[in-house]
Amino acid sequence: MTTNPETTEPNFRTPQLDALARGVIPAEHFTFSTETARERFFKDTSMLDVKQDVHNRFRTNPQSMIGHMIANLELTGAEDLLDLGCGNAFVLEHLRPHLAGGTITGLDNAPAVLQAARHRMHGTATPCRWIEGSADDLSMLGDHAFDRVMANYMIHYVPDLDRCFTEVRRVMRPGGLFHLTTDRPDSMLEMYDAHFASLREMGAPVDLFKATPKGRLSLDNGAGILGQHFEQVRKVVWQDQLRFTDPGPFMRFYEVGHNHCCASSEPDERLDEAFFTELRDRVRAKVVAAIEQNGHFAVTKFTGTFLCR
Ligand SMILES: C[S@@+](CC[C@H](N)C(=O)[O-])C[C@H]1O[C@@H](n2cnc3c(N)ncnc32)[C@H](O)[C@@H]1O
């Protein structure tokens, strides 16, 4: 690891990783509907719980994702904040002390995770409101009602992006800030490398070789899309590297957190349990080999936020 001299942030990017990304990450990405998200991924909080736990416990960047968000949001403490796709309020719990004189509105279309958010924030001092709905229909909210609007790691599920961004502009006060966090398509490259190499060894169907669904609006293409709706779009990127010295937590991250890099995201009659058992065995063997060789299995993250005004 080196340090980026312009930001003092850790820099895990190397020419070797860049070359690997070009060879490994497919141009086409998975696309999932918001219904699939609600009925399969977020019917309970298990997927969110695994990801939040692993991202936090195994990171090597001392600045957490939440720390980056707090820095980006420039809160005075009195803002009215709307969080689109708020999930189980993992982010909001950490932001709340920075909004002591403000309000929080969390919106999500999955009832189970919204209930977990309500439960997590119950009885705290900042007034909270919870809305079950889709981020592209904010008709229940008034014009110019919010100083900050967030959409973190969720925009790829929203059916109508144009309508969503038009609505965000409508509900935002003049001088407000829209904070949208997503990934570069080659984020977590080493996980995709182990996954695709295993699929190749197994002669798996070609339609499983697709990049993360975040490719729909990623750090690479997002500025162009957002620039059609906002006068100013600034990209703030940061990197992290998860390091695993035991294969167990990574395998949970891969299987439960990422549905085998989306291979098990949709019911598929071609792929039975034996397929996924063999896939996991092959991925695990690669992770174990990396740990034996390097002392850890590294998963490098390229993530960041668009700050839109
Ligand atoms: C990966 S989670 C991110 C949760 C949270 N923003 C965070 O960063 O921890 C994606 C969230 O988006 C929600 N979601 C999916 N489609 C949505 C939509 N059309 N409108 C609102 N929320 C949606 C899911 O239910 C889920 O809670």
The ligand as a Gaussian input file, in Angstrom:
#p B3LYP/6-31G(d) Opt

LIG

0 1
 C      -27.303000      -2.346000      -0.518000
 S      -28.676000      -1.691000       0.379000
 C      -27.983000      -0.133000       0.935000
 C      -28.580000       0.317000       2.251000
 C      -28.021000       1.629000       2.790000
 N      -28.192000       2.732000       1.887000
 C      -26.562000       1.484000       3.167000
 O      -25.702000       2.082000       2.473000
 O      -26.261000       0.766000       4.139000
 C      -29.832000      -1.213000      -0.871000
 C      -31.158000      -0.744000      -0.273000
 O      -31.965000      -0.165000      -1.319000
 C      -33.307000      -0.568000      -1.112000
 N      -34.027000      -0.397000      -2.394000
 C      -34.008000      -1.166000      -3.497000
 N      -34.778000      -0.646000      -4.462000
 C      -35.308000       0.505000      -3.961000
 C      -36.176000       1.502000      -4.464000
 N      -36.669000       1.423000      -5.714000
 N      -36.494000       2.529000      -3.663000
 C      -36.031000       2.614000      -2.395000
 N      -35.205000       1.700000      -1.857000
 C      -34.840000       0.664000      -2.639000
 C      -33.192000      -1.978000      -0.613000
 O      -34.365000      -2.422000       0.019000
 C      -31.994000      -1.867000       0.328000
 O      -32.382000      -1.538000       1.629000

